[in-house]
Amino acid sequence: MNKIKHGFSWGAVFEVKDGKSTRFWEDVWRGDIPLKIAYPKLYELCNDKTRLVSDFYDDGEWYISFRRSLGGQTLNCGRTS
């Protein structure tokens, strides 16, 4: 069942609203693929891979913790296409 559930969620696009039911890295809510696929290096460095959008966003600011400081090369790690 988990394999089917995971495959199904790839085809779904989520409306964030308050962010309390949208997974930041795993759900498609920005663009057309999950952020963990669009930004694999950032996903790898993130401390909180299973958090919701609402866990990272507070009062108009994003708060995402990483295992180490991010440098220029790390920040330039989005899709190449």
mmJSON file of the N, C-alpha and C atoms, coordinates in Angstrom:
{"data_MODEL":{"atom_site":{
"group_PDB":["ATOM","ATOM","ATOM","ATOM","ATOM","ATOM","ATOM","ATOM","ATOM","ATOM","ATOM","ATOM","ATOM","ATOM","ATOM","ATOM","ATOM","ATOM","ATOM","ATOM","ATOM","ATOM","ATOM","ATOM","ATOM","ATOM","ATOM","ATOM","ATOM","ATOM","ATOM","ATOM","ATOM","ATOM","ATOM","ATOM","ATOM","ATOM","ATOM","ATOM","ATOM","ATOM","ATOM","ATOM","ATOM","ATOM","ATOM","ATOM","ATOM","ATOM","ATOM","ATOM","ATOM","ATOM","ATOM","ATOM","ATOM","ATOM","ATOM","ATOM","ATOM","ATOM","ATOM","ATOM","ATOM","ATOM","ATOM","ATOM","ATOM","ATOM","ATOM","ATOM","ATOM","ATOM","ATOM","ATOM","ATOM","ATOM","ATOM","ATOM","ATOM","ATOM","ATOM","ATOM","ATOM","ATOM","ATOM","ATOM","ATOM","ATOM","ATOM","ATOM","ATOM","ATOM","ATOM","ATOM","ATOM","ATOM","ATOM","ATOM","ATOM","ATOM","ATOM","ATOM","ATOM","ATOM","ATOM","ATOM","ATOM","ATOM","ATOM","ATOM","ATOM","ATOM","ATOM","ATOM","ATOM","ATOM","ATOM","ATOM","ATOM","ATOM","ATOM","ATOM","ATOM","ATOM","ATOM","ATOM","ATOM","ATOM","ATOM","ATOM","ATOM","ATOM","ATOM","ATOM","ATOM","ATOM","ATOM","ATOM","ATOM","ATOM","ATOM","ATOM","ATOM","ATOM","ATOM","ATOM","ATOM","ATOM","ATOM","ATOM","ATOM","ATOM","ATOM","ATOM","ATOM","ATOM","ATOM","ATOM","ATOM","ATOM","ATOM","ATOM","ATOM","ATOM","ATOM","ATOM","ATOM","ATOM","ATOM","ATOM","ATOM","ATOM","ATOM","ATOM","ATOM","ATOM","ATOM","ATOM","ATOM","ATOM","ATOM","ATOM","ATOM","ATOM","ATOM","ATOM","ATOM","ATOM","ATOM","ATOM","ATOM","ATOM","ATOM","ATOM","ATOM","ATOM","ATOM","ATOM","ATOM","ATOM","ATOM","ATOM","ATOM","ATOM","ATOM","ATOM","ATOM","ATOM","ATOM","ATOM","ATOM","ATOM","ATOM","ATOM","ATOM","ATOM","ATOM","ATOM","ATOM","ATOM","ATOM","ATOM","ATOM","ATOM","ATOM","ATOM","ATOM","ATOM","ATOM","ATOM","ATOM","ATOM","ATOM","ATOM","ATOM","ATOM","ATOM","ATOM","ATOM","ATOM","ATOM"],
"id":[1,2,3,4,5,6,7,8,9,10,11,12,13,14,15,16,17,18,19,20,21,22,23,24,25,26,27,28,29,30,31,32,33,34,35,36,37,38,39,40,41,42,43,44,45,46,47,48,49,50,51,52,53,54,55,56,57,58,59,60,61,62,63,64,65,66,67,68,69,70,71,72,73,74,75,76,77,78,79,80,81,82,83,84,85,86,87,88,89,90,91,92,93,94,95,96,97,98,99,100,101,102,103,104,105,106,107,108,109,110,111,112,113,114,115,116,117,118,119,120,121,122,123,124,125,126,127,128,129,130,131,132,133,134,135,136,137,138,139,140,141,142,143,144,145,146,147,148,149,150,151,152,153,154,155,156,157,158,159,160,161,162,163,164,165,166,167,168,169,170,171,172,173,174,175,176,177,178,179,180,181,182,183,184,185,186,187,188,189,190,191,192,193,194,195,196,197,198,199,200,201,202,203,204,205,206,207,208,209,210,211,212,213,214,215,216,217,218,219,220,221,222,223,224,225,226,227,228,229,230,231,232,233,234,235,236,237,238,239,240,241,242,243],
"type_symbol":["N","C","C","N","C","C","N","C","C","N","C","C","N","C","C","N","C","C","N","C","C","N","C","C","N","C","C","N","C","C","N","C","C","N","C","C","N","C","C","N","C","C","N","C","C","N","C","C","N","C","C","N","C","C","N","C","C","N","C","C","N","C","C","N","C","C","N","C","C","N","C","C","N","C","C","N","C","C","N","C","C","N","C","C","N","C","C","N","C","C","N","C","C","N","C","C","N","C","C","N","C","C","N","C","C","N","C","C","N","C","C","N","C","C","N","C","C","N","C","C","N","C","C","N","C","C","N","C","C","N","C","C","N","C","C","N","C","C","N","C","C","N","C","C","N","C","C","N","C","C","N","C","C","N","C","C","N","C","C","N","C","C","N","C","C","N","C","C","N","C","C","N","C","C","N","C","C","N","C","C","N","C","C","N","C","C","N","C","C","N","C","C","N","C","C","N","C","C","N","C","C","N","C","C","N","C","C","N","C","C","N","C","C","N","C","C","N","C","C","N","C","C","N","C","C","N","C","C","N","C","C","N","C","C","N","C","C","N","C","C","N","C","C"],
"label_atom_id":["N","CA","C","N","CA","C","N","CA","C","N","CA","C","N","CA","C","N","CA","C","N","CA","C","N","CA","C","N","CA","C","N","CA","C","N","CA","C","N","CA","C","N","CA","C","N","CA","C","N","CA","C","N","CA","C","N","CA","C","N","CA","C","N","CA","C","N","CA","C","N","CA","C","N","CA","C","N","CA","C","N","CA","C","N","CA","C","N","CA","C","N","CA","C","N","CA","C","N","CA","C","N","CA","C","N","CA","C","N","CA","C","N","CA","C","N","CA","C","N","CA","C","N","CA","C","N","CA","C","N","CA","C","N","CA","C","N","CA","C","N","CA","C","N","CA","C","N","CA","C","N","CA","C","N","CA","C","N","CA","C","N","CA","C","N","CA","C","N","CA","C","N","CA","C","N","CA","C","N","CA","C","N","CA","C","N","CA","C","N","CA","C","N","CA","C","N","CA","C","N","CA","C","N","CA","C","N","CA","C","N","CA","C","N","CA","C","N","CA","C","N","CA","C","N","CA","C","N","CA","C","N","CA","C","N","CA","C","N","CA","C","N","CA","C","N","CA","C","N","CA","C","N","CA","C","N","CA","C","N","CA","C","N","CA","C","N","CA","C","N","CA","C","N","CA","C","N","CA","C","N","CA","C"],
"label_alt_id":[null,null,null,null,null,null,null,null,null,null,null,null,null,null,null,null,null,null,null,null,null,null,null,null,null,null,null,null,null,null,null,null,null,null,null,null,null,null,null,null,null,null,null,null,null,null,null,null,null,null,null,null,null,null,null,null,null,null,null,null,null,null,null,null,null,null,null,null,null,null,null,null,null,null,null,null,null,null,null,null,null,null,null,null,null,null,null,null,null,null,null,null,null,null,null,null,null,null,null,null,null,null,null,null,null,null,null,null,null,null,null,null,null,null,null,null,null,null,null,null,null,null,null,null,null,null,null,null,null,null,null,null,null,null,null,null,null,null,null,null,null,null,null,null,null,null,null,null,null,null,null,null,null,null,null,null,null,null,null,null,null,null,null,null,null,null,null,null,null,null,null,null,null,null,null,null,null,null,null,null,null,null,null,null,null,null,null,null,null,null,null,null,null,null,null,null,null,null,null,null,null,null,null,null,null,null,null,null,null,null,null,null,null,null,null,null,null,null,null,null,null,null,null,null,null,null,null,null,null,null,null,null,null,null,null,null,null,null,null,null,null,null,null],
"label_comp_id":["MET","MET","MET","ASN","ASN","ASN","LYS","LYS","LYS","ILE","ILE","ILE","LYS","LYS","LYS","HIS","HIS","HIS","GLY","GLY","GLY","PHE","PHE","PHE","SER","SER","SER","TRP","TRP","TRP","GLY","GLY","GLY","ALA","ALA","ALA","VAL","VAL","VAL","PHE","PHE","PHE","GLU","GLU","GLU","VAL","VAL","VAL","LYS","LYS","LYS","ASP","ASP","ASP","GLY","GLY","GLY","LYS","LYS","LYS","SER","SER","SER","THR","THR","THR","ARG","ARG","ARG","PHE","PHE","PHE","TRP","TRP","TRP","GLU","GLU","GLU","ASP","ASP","ASP","VAL","VAL","VAL","TRP","TRP","TRP","ARG","ARG","ARG","GLY","GLY","GLY","ASP","ASP","ASP","ILE","ILE","ILE","PRO","PRO","PRO","LEU","LEU","LEU","LYS","LYS","LYS","ILE","ILE","ILE","ALA","ALA","ALA","TYR","TYR","TYR","PRO","PRO","PRO","LYS","LYS","LYS","LEU","LEU","LEU","TYR","TYR","TYR","GLU","GLU","GLU","LEU","LEU","LEU","CYS","CYS","CYS","ASN","ASN","ASN","ASP","ASP","ASP","LYS","LYS","LYS","THR","THR","THR","ARG","ARG","ARG","LEU","LEU","LEU","VAL","VAL","VAL","SER","SER","SER","ASP","ASP","ASP","PHE","PHE","PHE","TYR","TYR","TYR","ASP","ASP","ASP","ASP","ASP","ASP","GLY","GLY","GLY","GLU","GLU","GLU","TRP","TRP","TRP","TYR","TYR","TYR","ILE","ILE","ILE","SER","SER","SER","PHE","PHE","PHE","ARG","ARG","ARG","ARG","ARG","ARG","SER","SER","SER","LEU","LEU","LEU","GLY","GLY","GLY","GLY","GLY","GLY","GLN","GLN","GLN","THR","THR","THR","LEU","LEU","LEU","ASN","ASN","ASN","CYS","CYS","CYS","GLY","GLY","GLY","ARG","ARG","ARG","THR","THR","THR","SER","SER","SER"],
"label_asym_id":["A","A","A","A","A","A","A","A","A","A","A","A","A","A","A","A","A","A","A","A","A","A","A","A","A","A","A","A","A","A","A","A","A","A","A","A","A","A","A","A","A","A","A","A","A","A","A","A","A","A","A","A","A","A","A","A","A","A","A","A","A","A","A","A","A","A","A","A","A","A","A","A","A","A","A","A","A","A","A","A","A","A","A","A","A","A","A","A","A","A","A","A","A","A","A","A","A","A","A","A","A","A","A","A","A","A","A","A","A","A","A","A","A","A","A","A","A","A","A","A","A","A","A","A","A","A","A","A","A","A","A","A","A","A","A","A","A","A","A","A","A","A","A","A","A","A","A","A","A","A","A","A","A","A","A","A","A","A","A","A","A","A","A","A","A","A","A","A","A","A","A","A","A","A","A","A","A","A","A","A","A","A","A","A","A","A","A","A","A","A","A","A","A","A","A","A","A","A","A","A","A","A","A","A","A","A","A","A","A","A","A","A","A","A","A","A","A","A","A","A","A","A","A","A","A","A","A","A","A","A","A","A","A","A","A","A","A","A","A","A","A","A","A"],
"label_entity_id":["1","1","1","1","1","1","1","1","1","1","1","1","1","1","1","1","1","1","1","1","1","1","1","1","1","1","1","1","1","1","1","1","1","1","1","1","1","1","1","1","1","1","1","1","1","1","1","1","1","1","1","1","1","1","1","1","1","1","1","1","1","1","1","1","1","1","1","1","1","1","1","1","1","1","1","1","1","1","1","1","1","1","1","1","1","1","1","1","1","1","1","1","1","1","1","1","1","1","1","1","1","1","1","1","1","1","1","1","1","1","1","1","1","1","1","1","1","1","1","1","1","1","1","1","1","1","1","1","1","1","1","1","1","1","1","1","1","1","1","1","1","1","1","1","1","1","1","1","1","1","1","1","1","1","1","1","1","1","1","1","1","1","1","1","1","1","1","1","1","1","1","1","1","1","1","1","1","1","1","1","1","1","1","1","1","1","1","1","1","1","1","1","1","1","1","1","1","1","1","1","1","1","1","1","1","1","1","1","1","1","1","1","1","1","1","1","1","1","1","1","1","1","1","1","1","1","1","1","1","1","1","1","1","1","1","1","1","1","1","1","1","1","1"],
"label_seq_id":[1,1,1,2,2,2,3,3,3,4,4,4,5,5,5,6,6,6,7,7,7,8,8,8,9,9,9,10,10,10,11,11,11,12,12,12,13,13,13,14,14,14,15,15,15,16,16,16,17,17,17,18,18,18,19,19,19,20,20,20,21,21,21,22,22,22,23,23,23,24,24,24,25,25,25,26,26,26,27,27,27,28,28,28,29,29,29,30,30,30,31,31,31,32,32,32,33,33,33,34,34,34,35,35,35,36,36,36,37,37,37,38,38,38,39,39,39,40,40,40,41,41,41,42,42,42,43,43,43,44,44,44,45,45,45,46,46,46,47,47,47,48,48,48,49,49,49,50,50,50,51,51,51,52,52,52,53,53,53,54,54,54,55,55,55,56,56,56,57,57,57,58,58,58,59,59,59,60,60,60,61,61,61,62,62,62,63,63,63,64,64,64,65,65,65,66,66,66,67,67,67,68,68,68,69,69,69,70,70,70,71,71,71,72,72,72,73,73,73,74,74,74,75,75,75,76,76,76,77,77,77,78,78,78,79,79,79,80,80,80,81,81,81],
"pdbx_PDB_ins_code":[null,null,null,null,null,null,null,null,null,null,null,null,null,null,null,null,null,null,null,null,null,null,null,null,null,null,null,null,null,null,null,null,null,null,null,null,null,null,null,null,null,null,null,null,null,null,null,null,null,null,null,null,null,null,null,null,null,null,null,null,null,null,null,null,null,null,null,null,null,null,null,null,null,null,null,null,null,null,null,null,null,null,null,null,null,null,null,null,null,null,null,null,null,null,null,null,null,null,null,null,null,null,null,null,null,null,null,null,null,null,null,null,null,null,null,null,null,null,null,null,null,null,null,null,null,null,null,null,null,null,null,null,null,null,null,null,null,null,null,null,null,null,null,null,null,null,null,null,null,null,null,null,null,null,null,null,null,null,null,null,null,null,null,null,null,null,null,null,null,null,null,null,null,null,null,null,null,null,null,null,null,null,null,null,null,null,null,null,null,null,null,null,null,null,null,null,null,null,null,null,null,null,null,null,null,null,null,null,null,null,null,null,null,null,null,null,null,null,null,null,null,null,null,null,null,null,null,null,null,null,null,null,null,null,null,null,null,null,null,null,null,null,null],
"Cartn_x":[0.807,0.0,0.853,1.946,2.772,3.346,3.721,4.245,3.176,1.962,0.862,0.559,0.512,0.232,1.277,2.563,3.64,3.502,3.22,3.051,1.859,0.798,-0.385,-0.104,0.606,0.85,1.719,2.497,3.3,2.423,1.26,0.367,-0.523,-0.549,-1.431,-0.732,-1.489,-0.99,-1.786,-1.079,-1.707,-1.876,-3.01,-3.23,-2.79,-1.877,-1.233,-2.168,-2.934,-3.789,-2.968,-3.219,-2.463,-1.194,-0.953,0.263,0.29,-0.815,-0.824,-1.108,-1.329,-1.528,-0.712,0.248,1.097,2.535,3.109,4.5,5.431,6.334,7.204,8.034,8.739,9.658,9.012,7.979,7.471,6.233,5.439,4.235,4.532,3.74,3.88,3.012,3.649,2.913,3.566,4.782,5.496,6.03,5.587,6.047,5.32,6.008,5.355,5.973,6.959,7.571,7.836,7.992,8.298,9.619,9.721,10.959,12.149,11.93,13.055,13.667,12.892,13.407,14.013,13.365,13.854,15.16,15.323,16.5,17.083,17.644,18.101,19.222,20.106,21.198,20.664,19.716,19.119,18.329,17.601,16.832,17.763,18.881,19.86,20.402,20.584,21.151,20.12,18.851,17.807,17.708,17.558,17.406,16.02,15.027,13.628,12.941,13.214,12.716,11.218,10.603,9.203,8.257,8.744,7.926,6.922,5.935,4.9,5.306,4.657,4.93,4.76,3.725,3.465,4.56,5.32,6.416,7.59,7.737,8.868,8.538,7.269,6.857,6.141,6.638,6.035,6.083,4.933,4.831,5.551,5.375,5.961,7.413,8.007,9.419,9.572,10.557,10.884,11.983,11.799,12.782,13.056,14.093,14.466,15.873,16.043,17.375,18.086,19.384,20.231,21.356,21.924,22.988,24.264,24.428,25.608,25.245,26.145,25.911,25.878,25.086,24.971,25.849,26.685,27.546,26.985,27.693,27.251,26.983,27.868,27.676,26.428,26.152,24.973,23.705,23.736,22.564,22.256,23.253,23.069,22.831,21.823,21.633,20.24,19.574,18.25,18.329,17.208,17.155,18.033,18.628,19.482,18.73,17.525,16.772,15.926],
"Cartn_y":[-1.196,0.0,1.265,1.286,2.488,2.84,1.83,2.107,2.746,2.274,2.838,4.253,4.465,5.788,6.794,6.405,7.295,7.642,6.661,6.897,7.788,7.615,8.442,9.895,10.137,11.512,12.274,11.58,12.251,12.901,12.32,12.879,13.978,14.138,15.112,16.45,17.512,18.848,19.336,19.836,20.225,21.733,22.156,23.559,23.764,24.673,24.808,25.338,26.37,27.039,27.397,26.759,27.085,26.24,25.318,24.514,23.385,23.111,22.098,20.688,20.542,19.199,18.981,19.869,19.755,19.526,18.414,18.103,18.976,19.682,20.65,20.02,18.952,18.345,17.318,16.632,15.468,15.717,16.719,16.995,17.998,17.954,18.909,20.119,21.182,22.402,23.64,23.53,24.584,23.964,24.423,23.84,22.545,21.636,20.414,19.132,19.254,18.091,18.422,17.404,17.683,18.437,19.269,20.021,19.102,17.914,16.996,16.527,16.522,16.157,17.387,18.537,19.766,20.245,20.017,20.493,19.362,18.341,17.166,17.45,18.382,18.692,19.363,20.284,20.928,19.921,19.04,18.004,17.112,16.751,15.908,16.585,17.895,18.64,19.077,18.977,19.44,18.544,19.167,18.417,17.814,18.435,18.058,17.668,16.484,16.05,15.748,15.476,15.071,16.174,17.378,18.47,18.995,19.682,20.304,21.732,22.294,23.677,24.596,24.391,25.251,25.172,24.087,23.953,24.861,25.162,25.969,27.44,27.784,29.159,29.776,30.925,31.572,33.088,33.696,35.158,35.782,35.185,35.728,35.381,34.534,34.166,32.646,32.202,30.773,30.43,29.341,28.855,27.383,27.122,25.75,25.512,24.49,24.225,23.158,23.388,22.476,21.968,20.851,20.231,21.058,21.931,22.798,24.085,25.064,26.328,26.091,26.891,26.761,27.79,27.331,28.21,28.414,29.162,29.466,28.243,27.241,26.029,25.28,25.228,24.54,25.263,26.578,27.361,27.271,26.97,26.828,25.367,24.758,23.317,22.949,23.869,23.575,22.779,22.68,21.963,22.667,21.897,22.462,22.746,22.244,22.46,23.708],
"Cartn_z":[0.0,0.0,0.0,0.754,0.806,-0.557,-1.349,-2.686,-3.553,-3.465,-4.239,-3.77,-2.477,-1.915,-2.375,-2.333,-2.747,-4.225,-5.064,-6.489,-6.785,-6.053,-6.252,-5.897,-4.826,-4.397,-5.401,-6.225,-7.246,-8.29,-8.576,-9.569,-9.021,-7.72,-7.091,-6.906,-6.976,-6.671,-5.47,-4.469,-3.223,-3.141,-2.615,-2.317,-0.877,-0.662,0.64,1.717,1.446,2.432,3.667,4.81,6.025,6.16,5.241,5.245,6.247,6.906,7.956,7.441,6.145,5.596,4.33,4.06,2.88,3.311,2.867,3.199,2.363,3.023,2.367,1.252,1.537,0.585,-0.333,0.112,-0.612,-1.46,-1.149,-1.934,-3.043,-4.11,-5.206,-4.888,-4.447,-4.118,-4.723,-5.204,-5.938,-7.209,-8.352,-9.605,-9.91,-10.612,-11.058,-10.522,-9.647,-9.0,-7.534,-6.683,-5.272,-5.127,-4.106,-3.877,-3.645,-3.083,-2.853,-4.166,-5.251,-6.573,-7.25,-7.111,-7.726,-7.096,-5.78,-5.045,-4.199,-4.829,-4.078,-3.078,-3.383,-2.449,-1.192,-1.345,-0.174,0.642,-0.043,0.655,1.472,0.889,1.574,2.835,2.79,3.914,4.953,4.625,5.532,6.762,7.925,9.17,9.319,8.731,8.959,7.657,7.157,5.855,5.819,6.941,6.941,7.423,7.567,8.093,7.074,7.6,6.786,6.424,5.422,5.03,6.233,7.015,8.178,9.231,9.258,10.22,9.856,8.574,8.099,7.905,7.893,7.581,8.775,9.221,10.38,10.207,10.293,10.275,9.077,7.898,6.674,6.428,7.251,7.114,7.019,6.257,6.145,7.136,7.859,8.841,8.565,7.791,7.431,7.951,8.762,9.315,8.489,8.304,7.558,8.447,8.061,8.855,8.866,7.894,7.847,7.129,7.154,6.46,4.956,4.273,2.828,2.144,1.226,0.454,-0.937,-1.756,-3.108,-3.958,-3.892,-4.684,-4.247,-2.974,-2.467,-2.897,-2.879,-3.237,-4.721,-5.527,-6.971,-7.316,-6.676,-6.826,-7.323,-7.99,-8.527,-9.81,-10.483,-11.764,-12.784,-13.65,-14.676,-15.973,-16.099,-17.346,-17.281],
"occupancy":[1.0,1.0,1.0,1.0,1.0,1.0,1.0,1.0,1.0,1.0,1.0,1.0,1.0,1.0,1.0,1.0,1.0,1.0,1.0,1.0,1.0,1.0,1.0,1.0,1.0,1.0,1.0,1.0,1.0,1.0,1.0,1.0,1.0,1.0,1.0,1.0,1.0,1.0,1.0,1.0,1.0,1.0,1.0,1.0,1.0,1.0,1.0,1.0,1.0,1.0,1.0,1.0,1.0,1.0,1.0,1.0,1.0,1.0,1.0,1.0,1.0,1.0,1.0,1.0,1.0,1.0,1.0,1.0,1.0,1.0,1.0,1.0,1.0,1.0,1.0,1.0,1.0,1.0,1.0,1.0,1.0,1.0,1.0,1.0,1.0,1.0,1.0,1.0,1.0,1.0,1.0,1.0,1.0,1.0,1.0,1.0,1.0,1.0,1.0,1.0,1.0,1.0,1.0,1.0,1.0,1.0,1.0,1.0,1.0,1.0,1.0,1.0,1.0,1.0,1.0,1.0,1.0,1.0,1.0,1.0,1.0,1.0,1.0,1.0,1.0,1.0,1.0,1.0,1.0,1.0,1.0,1.0,1.0,1.0,1.0,1.0,1.0,1.0,1.0,1.0,1.0,1.0,1.0,1.0,1.0,1.0,1.0,1.0,1.0,1.0,1.0,1.0,1.0,1.0,1.0,1.0,1.0,1.0,1.0,1.0,1.0,1.0,1.0,1.0,1.0,1.0,1.0,1.0,1.0,1.0,1.0,1.0,1.0,1.0,1.0,1.0,1.0,1.0,1.0,1.0,1.0,1.0,1.0,1.0,1.0,1.0,1.0,1.0,1.0,1.0,1.0,1.0,1.0,1.0,1.0,1.0,1.0,1.0,1.0,1.0,1.0,1.0,1.0,1.0,1.0,1.0,1.0,1.0,1.0,1.0,1.0,1.0,1.0,1.0,1.0,1.0,1.0,1.0,1.0,1.0,1.0,1.0,1.0,1.0,1.0,1.0,1.0,1.0,1.0,1.0,1.0,1.0,1.0,1.0,1.0,1.0,1.0,1.0,1.0,1.0,1.0,1.0,1.0],
"B_iso_or_equiv":[0.0,0.0,0.0,0.0,0.0,0.0,0.0,0.0,0.0,0.0,0.0,0.0,0.0,0.0,0.0,0.0,0.0,0.0,0.0,0.0,0.0,0.0,0.0,0.0,0.0,0.0,0.0,0.0,0.0,0.0,0.0,0.0,0.0,0.0,0.0,0.0,0.0,0.0,0.0,0.0,0.0,0.0,0.0,0.0,0.0,0.0,0.0,0.0,0.0,0.0,0.0,0.0,0.0,0.0,0.0,0.0,0.0,0.0,0.0,0.0,0.0,0.0,0.0,0.0,0.0,0.0,0.0,0.0,0.0,0.0,0.0,0.0,0.0,0.0,0.0,0.0,0.0,0.0,0.0,0.0,0.0,0.0,0.0,0.0,0.0,0.0,0.0,0.0,0.0,0.0,0.0,0.0,0.0,0.0,0.0,0.0,0.0,0.0,0.0,0.0,0.0,0.0,0.0,0.0,0.0,0.0,0.0,0.0,0.0,0.0,0.0,0.0,0.0,0.0,0.0,0.0,0.0,0.0,0.0,0.0,0.0,0.0,0.0,0.0,0.0,0.0,0.0,0.0,0.0,0.0,0.0,0.0,0.0,0.0,0.0,0.0,0.0,0.0,0.0,0.0,0.0,0.0,0.0,0.0,0.0,0.0,0.0,0.0,0.0,0.0,0.0,0.0,0.0,0.0,0.0,0.0,0.0,0.0,0.0,0.0,0.0,0.0,0.0,0.0,0.0,0.0,0.0,0.0,0.0,0.0,0.0,0.0,0.0,0.0,0.0,0.0,0.0,0.0,0.0,0.0,0.0,0.0,0.0,0.0,0.0,0.0,0.0,0.0,0.0,0.0,0.0,0.0,0.0,0.0,0.0,0.0,0.0,0.0,0.0,0.0,0.0,0.0,0.0,0.0,0.0,0.0,0.0,0.0,0.0,0.0,0.0,0.0,0.0,0.0,0.0,0.0,0.0,0.0,0.0,0.0,0.0,0.0,0.0,0.0,0.0,0.0,0.0,0.0,0.0,0.0,0.0,0.0,0.0,0.0,0.0,0.0,0.0,0.0,0.0,0.0,0.0,0.0,0.0],
"pdbx_formal_charge":[null,null,null,null,null,null,null,null,null,null,null,null,null,null,null,null,null,null,null,null,null,null,null,null,null,null,null,null,null,null,null,null,null,null,null,null,null,null,null,null,null,null,null,null,null,null,null,null,null,null,null,null,null,null,null,null,null,null,null,null,null,null,null,null,null,null,null,null,null,null,null,null,null,null,null,null,null,null,null,null,null,null,null,null,null,null,null,null,null,null,null,null,null,null,null,null,null,null,null,null,null,null,null,null,null,null,null,null,null,null,null,null,null,null,null,null,null,null,null,null,null,null,null,null,null,null,null,null,null,null,null,null,null,null,null,null,null,null,null,null,null,null,null,null,null,null,null,null,null,null,null,null,null,null,null,null,null,null,null,null,null,null,null,null,null,null,null,null,null,null,null,null,null,null,null,null,null,null,null,null,null,null,null,null,null,null,null,null,null,null,null,null,null,null,null,null,null,null,null,null,null,null,null,null,null,null,null,null,null,null,null,null,null,null,null,null,null,null,null,null,null,null,null,null,null,null,null,null,null,null,null,null,null,null,null,null,null,null,null,null,null,null,null],
"auth_seq_id":[1,1,1,2,2,2,3,3,3,4,4,4,5,5,5,6,6,6,7,7,7,8,8,8,9,9,9,10,10,10,11,11,11,12,12,12,13,13,13,14,14,14,15,15,15,16,16,16,17,17,17,18,18,18,19,19,19,20,20,20,21,21,21,22,22,22,23,23,23,24,24,24,25,25,25,26,26,26,27,27,27,28,28,28,29,29,29,30,30,30,31,31,31,32,32,32,33,33,33,34,34,34,35,35,35,36,36,36,37,37,37,38,38,38,39,39,39,40,40,40,41,41,41,42,42,42,43,43,43,44,44,44,45,45,45,46,46,46,47,47,47,48,48,48,49,49,49,50,50,50,51,51,51,52,52,52,53,53,53,54,54,54,55,55,55,56,56,56,57,57,57,58,58,58,59,59,59,60,60,60,61,61,61,62,62,62,63,63,63,64,64,64,65,65,65,66,66,66,67,67,67,68,68,68,69,69,69,70,70,70,71,71,71,72,72,72,73,73,73,74,74,74,75,75,75,76,76,76,77,77,77,78,78,78,79,79,79,80,80,80,81,81,81],
"auth_comp_id":["MET","MET","MET","ASN","ASN","ASN","LYS","LYS","LYS","ILE","ILE","ILE","LYS","LYS","LYS","HIS","HIS","HIS","GLY","GLY","GLY","PHE","PHE","PHE","SER","SER","SER","TRP","TRP","TRP","GLY","GLY","GLY","ALA","ALA","ALA","VAL","VAL","VAL","PHE","PHE","PHE","GLU","GLU","GLU","VAL","VAL","VAL","LYS","LYS","LYS","ASP","ASP","ASP","GLY","GLY","GLY","LYS","LYS","LYS","SER","SER","SER","THR","THR","THR","ARG","ARG","ARG","PHE","PHE","PHE","TRP","TRP","TRP","GLU","GLU","GLU","ASP","ASP","ASP","VAL","VAL","VAL","TRP","TRP","TRP","ARG","ARG","ARG","GLY","GLY","GLY","ASP","ASP","ASP","ILE","ILE","ILE","PRO","PRO","PRO","LEU","LEU","LEU","LYS","LYS","LYS","ILE","ILE","ILE","ALA","ALA","ALA","TYR","TYR","TYR","PRO","PRO","PRO","LYS","LYS","LYS","LEU","LEU","LEU","TYR","TYR","TYR","GLU","GLU","GLU","LEU","LEU","LEU","CYS","CYS","CYS","ASN","ASN","ASN","ASP","ASP","ASP","LYS","LYS","LYS","THR","THR","THR","ARG","ARG","ARG","LEU","LEU","LEU","VAL","VAL","VAL","SER","SER","SER","ASP","ASP","ASP","PHE","PHE","PHE","TYR","TYR","TYR","ASP","ASP","ASP","ASP","ASP","ASP","GLY","GLY","GLY","GLU","GLU","GLU","TRP","TRP","TRP","TYR","TYR","TYR","ILE","ILE","ILE","SER","SER","SER","PHE","PHE","PHE","ARG","ARG","ARG","ARG","ARG","ARG","SER","SER","SER","LEU","LEU","LEU","GLY","GLY","GLY","GLY","GLY","GLY","GLN","GLN","GLN","THR","THR","THR","LEU","LEU","LEU","ASN","ASN","ASN","CYS","CYS","CYS","GLY","GLY","GLY","ARG","ARG","ARG","THR","THR","THR","SER","SER","SER"],
"auth_asym_id":["A","A","A","A","A","A","A","A","A","A","A","A","A","A","A","A","A","A","A","A","A","A","A","A","A","A","A","A","A","A","A","A","A","A","A","A","A","A","A","A","A","A","A","A","A","A","A","A","A","A","A","A","A","A","A","A","A","A","A","A","A","A","A","A","A","A","A","A","A","A","A","A","A","A","A","A","A","A","A","A","A","A","A","A","A","A","A","A","A","A","A","A","A","A","A","A","A","A","A","A","A","A","A","A","A","A","A","A","A","A","A","A","A","A","A","A","A","A","A","A","A","A","A","A","A","A","A","A","A","A","A","A","A","A","A","A","A","A","A","A","A","A","A","A","A","A","A","A","A","A","A","A","A","A","A","A","A","A","A","A","A","A","A","A","A","A","A","A","A","A","A","A","A","A","A","A","A","A","A","A","A","A","A","A","A","A","A","A","A","A","A","A","A","A","A","A","A","A","A","A","A","A","A","A","A","A","A","A","A","A","A","A","A","A","A","A","A","A","A","A","A","A","A","A","A","A","A","A","A","A","A","A","A","A","A","A","A","A","A","A","A","A","A"],
"auth_atom_id":["N","CA","C","N","CA","C","N","CA","C","N","CA","C","N","CA","C","N","CA","C","N","CA","C","N","CA","C","N","CA","C","N","CA","C","N","CA","C","N","CA","C","N","CA","C","N","CA","C","N","CA","C","N","CA","C","N","CA","C","N","CA","C","N","CA","C","N","CA","C","N","CA","C","N","CA","C","N","CA","C","N","CA","C","N","CA","C","N","CA","C","N","CA","C","N","CA","C","N","CA","C","N","CA","C","N","CA","C","N","CA","C","N","CA","C","N","CA","C","N","CA","C","N","CA","C","N","CA","C","N","CA","C","N","CA","C","N","CA","C","N","CA","C","N","CA","C","N","CA","C","N","CA","C","N","CA","C","N","CA","C","N","CA","C","N","CA","C","N","CA","C","N","CA","C","N","CA","C","N","CA","C","N","CA","C","N","CA","C","N","CA","C","N","CA","C","N","CA","C","N","CA","C","N","CA","C","N","CA","C","N","CA","C","N","CA","C","N","CA","C","N","CA","C","N","CA","C","N","CA","C","N","CA","C","N","CA","C","N","CA","C","N","CA","C","N","CA","C","N","CA","C","N","CA","C","N","CA","C","N","CA","C","N","CA","C","N","CA","C","N","CA","C","N","CA","C","N","CA","C","N","CA","C"],
"pdbx_PDB_model_num":[1,1,1,1,1,1,1,1,1,1,1,1,1,1,1,1,1,1,1,1,1,1,1,1,1,1,1,1,1,1,1,1,1,1,1,1,1,1,1,1,1,1,1,1,1,1,1,1,1,1,1,1,1,1,1,1,1,1,1,1,1,1,1,1,1,1,1,1,1,1,1,1,1,1,1,1,1,1,1,1,1,1,1,1,1,1,1,1,1,1,1,1,1,1,1,1,1,1,1,1,1,1,1,1,1,1,1,1,1,1,1,1,1,1,1,1,1,1,1,1,1,1,1,1,1,1,1,1,1,1,1,1,1,1,1,1,1,1,1,1,1,1,1,1,1,1,1,1,1,1,1,1,1,1,1,1,1,1,1,1,1,1,1,1,1,1,1,1,1,1,1,1,1,1,1,1,1,1,1,1,1,1,1,1,1,1,1,1,1,1,1,1,1,1,1,1,1,1,1,1,1,1,1,1,1,1,1,1,1,1,1,1,1,1,1,1,1,1,1,1,1,1,1,1,1,1,1,1,1,1,1,1,1,1,1,1,1,1,1,1,1,1,1]
}}}
